[in-house]
Structure formats: C-alpha cells, structure tokens
Amino acid sequence: MRNFVCLVLMLCWRWSAVYAQEPTRVQAWEQGNACQNEWRLRDSRVFSRLEGSWKGTWTRYDAQGLPQPYVIDGKAVRVKTSVLTQRIDDVKNIWLQSNFYPQLDFTRHFLGTVTGPGQVSYANREGEGYDDYDAVATEYDDYHILFVVKHKQSGKVIYTEDISLITVDERTRVGRRYHPDTGAFLGVTVVRELRVM
C-alpha cells in the first residue's frame, strides 16, 4: 500500500508540473479571442464524456502516506463512498453536478459555468461553504481535467484534483489537500469511480 501511495504522490507532482506549463487556451481566452457562448460544453474533450452517474470509493492518506480514516456517525471508516451525477444543460451551456454520500445520507449540488475554452468555474448551488473559495476545472488533454480550489482572500491553493478518464466507464480522481493558512501539504485523497448510468 505504501508503494501505491508513493506512486500516487509522484504522479500528482508530475501532473501538477505539466499543468502549470499549459497556459495557451486560457491565455487566448483572457486576451479576448473568444466569448463565453462560442465554446460549448457539449463540444468539450472531456467534460461531455463524464456525463452520467459514477459510483466511487474514497480513500484518504495523510502527508506521510498513512491511511487517514473518515469519521462517519462517530465511527472511523477507512473508505467513504459516493455517487456523482453529472450532466450538461445544453440550452444554458452549464454543468450540473450532484454529489451523494450514502454513508452520510447527504447530497451537495454544484453548478459549473463556462469561463473559457475547456474551463468551468464551480459554485455550490446551495450557497453554503463555498463563498470564500474559487473552484475551477480545466481540461488538460483528451483524458484529464485539473480541478483547483483557491481561497478568495489569500489566493492560496487549498485543494487540487486530477480527474483521469481511464475508459468510458472508469475514472480516477487524485486530490491533494493543503492547509488554508500555511499552504502546508495535508494529504492525498484517491477516488476510483465506475459509471453506473
């Protein structure tokens, strides 16, 4: 298991370095070479292929690579499960997402707005808990999305996630958590998801 965590951490570092060097689409957008309605989510390289429902298992590790349990109903559990449902509203050109956590009997809804070619800005539709953060997902290539969450006031990155489409029915998500004040690395979350619809 420790070797797996080391591999995940190495891949996270590699992809983070690669993504940081890929400014072309975003720069073109910011220079006014396109307007919001010109780029359609339906025509995306990855977002359109993520539509559907995905059942996932979440495993969390601390900064030293040791398993870090989730606390659910006062009990420590090693794996958390979820069902994410994602779809594109073609009329409004927006991304709609619902994250259901069966162990918690809790659902959170998100709205994604196109902010550039291959780029979607996320907001919590209930308006709870995300007012202080900016969350943006950017397509990197035909199989990967980089999701970055920053604190609005400090501009510090508090969470990054690589979403990798392995096949049409399988994907992985590897998230890295950072302390909101110090920026210190807190750990990794690994999610394996299979399409259920």
C-alpha angles and dihedrals in degrees: 000000000000090000089052091053091049090051091050092049091049092050091047091054092047095050093044089056092047094048092051089061096051106085101134102102095040093047091050090051094048091050089062098252091134139025127224096257095052094071114062124200088219088064094050123125096230113002094068090052092054095063114122137050122309126193112209143186117212124206120182129204130189125233091276093054095254119138111264113200126221117236111228120172089347093305128110112235125183097212130038121199132212143175114214119194116195131180142160122238099214095192095055095028091229136134118237120196135175121191113200120189108196095193089056096034086226134132129195121193125210134192121207121203124195109248099167143338106315092357131112128182114214130215131176105247091213089056092228124133100351103078091100095050141072114211121189131175118201128188110233101183138329093302109028140069125185114212116196127185119194132184106246097218100044099026088224119148109241100173138016127182134188113209111198123189104214097176132344088274103035134058139163130214123199115190130189121205124209132189108259094223105034101025089228115158110255103180150283134283118203118198124185113193134188124195112250098176 
